[in-house]
């Protein structure tokens, strides 16, 4: 059972974005003082950006890769904060990282995807955050496990942190995909259903894995009413020590932000409101009709299950399943439905059908 009651401050109470999306930008890794300061100075010229980000400690998949510049990079972030209008943020993975970040007056910290997968690590961070007043952003775990994400949120909130945001950075998947990390938008949407007051910020850089997809992912995130974007930006991505392929230049960032369409979550247009209500009523009726149809189908499935039990035959029969797939795909496509959608729907119904018939065959 998910407890959806959290003690948190409204997002508008601790960020300066107002009614516009919060934009966080900066390099994947702080590499040199010149790289950090030059990137920050160019980003500060972009009015939509409020916070400068840079990784100081970099948990890498394999050893002998660049694992961050370490604590001296925090001094560069201090300089960014003093010489530009930008606030600064960085990732923490260990209690000593939090201690160092607080010493250097870092404005916001985030907990990375690799850390969120380990409740022991999150608990250690939450202990270090007790009595601290700093906004904490929590990335989704690498795997599509909503319970891990929820657990991290609850642990940090229980430590007394009431300025919390979620960062959606996509999920690892073995399926072929154009993305580095598959968006699986349904997971942050489901999380939002449980915690409606928690803001979600999207990290299109880690979802995309390449600069070509960042704009479309950013637009979709905003269209799903996410409250901001974290976009990796480097003064010269070709020389970046980490994730160069997914980092924009400050100029590219400026162009992208100017091209994004910012839409309102609500409208005061009465004609729009009336029309939307009418269409939603139609959808409600169709949904109930669909559920009734599925219920009737499962009743037929139960009858087939009982008949299979009487005749001692198997539940799964390949030729019948192939026939269903082929016939429904053909008909569904004629109705304007996408093949992937039809297949996913059929697989979900078939899974439930097997479950129902298994119960019947094994009932004594």
C-alpha positions in Angstrom: 0.0 0.0 0.0 1.4 3.4 -1.0 1.2 6.2 1.5 0.6 9.3 -0.7 0.8 11.8 2.1 4.1 13.6 2.1 5.1 16.7 4.1 6.4 18.9 1.2 6.5 22.5 0.3 4.8 23.6 -2.9 7.2 23.8 -5.9 6.5 27.5 -6.4 7.7 28.1 -2.8 11.3 27.2 -3.5 12.1 27.9 -7.1 12.3 31.1 -9.1 10.7 29.9 -12.3 7.3 31.2 -11.5 4.7 29.9 -14.0 7.4 29.0 -16.5 9.3 25.7 -16.6 12.3 25.4 -14.3 15.4 24.9 -16.6 18.6 23.4 -15.3 21.6 23.4 -17.6 25.3 22.7 -17.5 27.9 20.0 -18.3 27.6 16.4 -17.4 31.0 16.7 -15.6 33.0 19.6 -14.3 36.3 19.1 -16.0 38.3 22.3 -15.7 37.7 25.7 -14.2 37.8 27.3 -17.6 35.3 24.8 -19.0 32.9 25.3 -16.1 33.1 29.2 -15.9 32.9 29.7 -19.7 29.9 27.3 -20.0 28.2 29.0 -17.1 28.8 32.5 -18.5 27.2 31.6 -21.8 24.3 29.8 -20.1 23.6 32.8 -17.9 22.8 34.8 -21.0 19.8 32.5 -21.7 16.9 34.0 -19.7 15.0 30.6 -19.4 17.7 29.0 -17.4 17.7 29.4 -13.6 20.1 26.8 -12.3 23.6 25.6 -13.4 24.4 21.9 -13.0 27.7 20.0 -13.1 28.7 16.6 -12.0 31.5 16.6 -9.4 31.6 13.0 -8.4 30.7 10.7 -11.3 29.6 7.1 -10.5 30.7 5.2 -13.7 29.7 1.8 -14.9 33.3 0.6 -15.3 36.6 1.6 -13.6 39.3 3.6 -15.3 36.8 6.1 -16.7 36.7 9.7 -15.7 35.0 9.7 -12.3 34.8 13.4 -11.7 37.1 16.1 -10.6 36.2 15.8 -7.0 35.7 18.5 -4.3 37.8 21.1 -6.0 35.1 21.4 -8.6 32.8 22.7 -5.9 35.0 25.8 -5.8 34.3 26.4 -9.5 30.6 26.1 -8.8 31.0 28.7 -6.0 32.6 31.0 -8.5 29.7 30.5 -10.9 27.3 31.4 -8.2 29.2 34.6 -7.3 29.8 35.8 -10.9 26.5 34.9 -12.6 22.8 35.1 -11.7 22.6 31.3 -11.7 22.0 29.0 -8.7 24.1 25.9 -8.7 23.4 22.2 -8.2 25.3 18.9 -8.3 24.8 15.1 -7.7 25.6 13.5 -4.4 26.1 9.7 -3.8 27.7 9.5 -0.4 27.1 11.4 3.0 30.5 13.1 2.6 29.4 14.5 -0.7 26.5 16.2 1.1 28.8 17.6 3.7 31.1 19.0 1.0 28.3 20.5 -1.0 26.9 22.3 2.0 30.3 23.7 2.9 30.5 25.2 -0.6 27.0 26.7 -0.5 25.5 24.5 -3.2 21.8 25.5 -3.7 20.3 22.2 -4.9 21.5 18.6 -4.8 20.2 15.6 -6.7 20.4 11.8 -6.1 21.4 9.9 -9.2 19.7 6.8 -10.8 22.5 4.5 -9.8 22.2 5.5 -6.1 18.4 5.3 -6.0 18.5 1.6 -6.9 20.1 0.9 -3.5 17.9 1.6 -0.4 21.0 1.3 1.8 22.7 4.2 0.0 19.5 6.3 0.0 19.1 5.7 3.8 22.7 6.8 4.4 22.0 10.0 2.4 18.8 10.6 4.3 20.6 10.3 7.6 23.1 12.9 6.4 20.3 15.3 5.4 18.6 15.4 8.8 18.4 19.0 10.0 19.4 20.3 6.6 17.4 22.8 4.6 18.2 22.2 0.9 16.1 21.2 -2.1 16.7 17.6 -3.1 15.9 16.2 -6.5 15.5 12.4 -6.9 16.2 10.7 -10.2 14.3 7.6 -11.1 16.2 4.3 -10.7 17.8 2.8 -13.8 15.3 -0.1 -13.7 11.6 0.6 -14.2 10.8 -0.1 -10.5 8.3 2.5 -9.2 8.6 1.1 -5.7 12.4 2.0 -5.5 11.6 5.5 -6.7 8.8 5.9 -4.1 11.0 4.5 -1.4 13.7 7.0 -2.1 11.2 9.9 -2.0 9.8 8.7 1.3 13.2 8.2 2.9 14.3 11.7 2.0 11.1 13.3 3.1 11.2 11.3 6.4 14.6 12.9 7.0 12.8 16.3 7.1 13.5 17.5 3.6 10.3 19.2 2.3 11.7 20.7 -0.9 11.6 17.7 -3.2 11.3 17.2 -6.9 11.5 14.0 -9.0 13.7 13.8 -12.1 12.5 11.5 -14.9 15.6 10.4 -16.9 14.2 7.3 -18.5 14.8 3.6 -17.8 17.2 0.9 -19.1 15.5 -1.6 -21.4 16.8 -4.6 -23.3 14.4 -3.8 -26.1 15.7 -2.1 -29.2 15.0 1.6 -28.9 16.1 5.0 -30.5 16.7 6.2 -26.9 19.6 5.7 -24.5 17.0 5.2 -21.8 13.4 4.4 -22.7 11.0 7.2 -21.5 8.3 4.9 -20.3 6.2 8.0 -19.6 3.5 5.8 -18.0 5.8 5.4 -14.9 6.2 9.0 -13.9 2.5 9.5 -14.7 1.6 6.7 -12.3 4.0 8.2 -9.7 2.2 11.6 -10.1 -1.1 9.8 -9.5 0.1 8.7 -6.1 1.9 12.0 -5.3 0.0 14.8 -7.1 1.8 17.6 -5.3 5.3 16.4 -6.2 6.8 18.2 -9.2 8.5 16.1 -12.0 11.4 17.5 -14.0 12.5 15.7 -17.1 16.1 15.0 -18.1 15.9 14.7 -21.9 19.6 14.3 -22.2 19.8 10.9 -20.5 16.6 9.8 -22.2 17.9 10.7 -25.6 21.5 9.8 -25.5 22.1 12.1 -28.5 21.4 15.7 -29.2 19.0 14.9 -32.1 16.2 13.7 -29.9 16.4 16.2 -27.0 14.0 18.7 -28.5 11.2 16.2 -29.1 11.6 14.6 -25.7 11.6 18.0 -24.0 8.5 19.0 -25.8 6.7 15.8 -24.9 7.7 16.3 -21.2 6.3 19.8 -21.2 3.1 18.6 -23.0 2.7 16.0 -20.1 2.8 19.0 -17.7 6.2 18.3 -16.2 7.5 21.3 -14.4 11.0 21.7 -15.9 13.9 20.3 -17.8 17.5 19.4 -16.9 19.6 19.6 -20.1 23.3 18.8 -20.3 25.2 21.7 -21.9 28.9 22.0 -22.6 30.9 24.8 -24.1 32.6 22.2 -26.4 30.8 18.8 -26.4 33.3 17.3 -28.8 36.0 17.5 -26.0 33.7 16.4 -23.2 35.2 13.7 -20.9 31.7 12.2 -20.3 28.5 11.9 -22.4 29.6 14.2 -25.2 27.1 12.9 -27.6 24.1 14.1 -25.5 25.4 17.5 -24.6 24.3 20.7 -26.4 26.3 23.9 -26.8 24.9 26.9 -25.0 23.9 28.3 -28.4 22.0 25.1 -29.3 20.3 25.2 -25.9 19.2 28.8 -26.5 17.7 27.8 -29.9 16.0 24.8 -28.4 14.4 26.6 -25.5 13.1 29.4 -27.8 11.5 26.7 -30.1 9.7 24.8 -27.3 5.9 25.5 -27.0 4.9 26.2 -23.5 1.2 25.2 -23.0 -1.1 25.9 -20.2 -2.5 23.1 -18.1 -5.9 24.7 -18.1 -8.0 27.1 -20.2 -10.6 29.8 -19.4 -12.2 29.5 -22.8 -15.7 28.4 -22.1 -16.3 26.9 -25.5 -13.2 24.8 -25.1 -14.3 23.7 -21.6 -17.7 22.7 -22.8 -16.4 20.8 -25.8 -13.8 19.0 -23.7 -16.4 18.0 -21.2 -18.6 16.6 -23.9 -15.8 14.6 -25.5 -14.7 13.3 -22.0 -18.2 12.1 -21.4 -18.1 10.2 -24.7 -14.8 8.6 -23.6 -16.3 7.7 -20.2 -19.2 5.9 -21.9 -16.8 4.1 -24.3 -14.5 3.0 -21.4 -17.4 1.5 -19.5 -18.6 -0.3 -22.7 -15.0 -1.6 -23.3 -14.8 -2.9 -19.7 -18.2 -4.7 -20.1 -17.0 -6.2 -23.4 -13.8 -7.5 -21.7 -15.8 -8.9 -18.8 -18.0 -10.8 -21.3 -14.8 -12.1 -23.0 -13.4 -13.4 -19.8 -16.7 -15.2 -19.1 -16.2 -17.0 -22.4 -12.6 -17.7 -21.4 -13.8 -19.3 -18.1 -16.2 -21.5 -20.1 -13.5 -22.6 -22.4 -11.3 -23.3 -19.4 -13.9 -25.6 -17.8 -14.3 -27.4 -21.2 -10.5 -27.9 -21.5 -10.4 -29.3 -18.0 -13.2 -31.8 -18.8 -11.3 -32.9 -21.9 -7.8 -32.8 -20.3 -6.3 -30.4 -22.9 -3.6 -27.7 -22.5 -4.4 -24.1 -21.8 -2.0 -22.6 -24.4 -2.6 -23.7 -28.0 -0.2 -22.1 -30.5 -2.2 -22.3 -33.6 -5.2 -20.6 -32.0 -2.9 -17.9 -30.6 -1.4 -17.3 -34.0 -4.9 -17.1 -35.5 -5.9 -14.5 -33.0 -2.8 -12.4 -33.6 -3.1 -12.4 -37.4 -6.8 -11.8 -37.5 -6.9 -9.0 -34.9 -3.9 -7.3 -36.3 -5.5 -7.2 -39.8 -8.8 -5.9 -38.4 -7.1 -3.4 -36.0 -5.0 -1.9 -38.7 -8.1 -1.4 -40.8 -9.5 0.6 -37.9 -6.5 2.9 -37.9 -4.8 1.3 -34.8 -1.0 1.0 -34.6 0.4 -2.6 -34.7 2.4 -2.2 -31.4 -0.7 -1.0 -29.6 -2.8 -4.0 -30.9 -0.1 -6.5 -29.9 0.4 -5.0 -26.4 -3.4 -5.1 -25.9 -3.8 -8.6 -27.1 -0.8 -9.8 -25.0 -2.3 -8.2 -21.9 -5.7 -9.8 -22.4 -4.1 -13.2 -23.3 -2.0 -13.0 -20.1 -5.2 -12.6 -18.0 -6.9 -15.3 -20.0 -4.1 -17.8 -19.2 -4.3 -16.8 -15.5 -8.0 -17.4 -15.4 -7.8 -20.8 -17.1 -4.8 -21.9 -15.0 -6.9 -21.3 -11.9 -9.7 -23.4 -13.3 -7.5 -26.3 -14.4 -5.7 -26.5 -11.1 -8.8 -26.1 -8.9 -9.5 -29.3 -7.0 
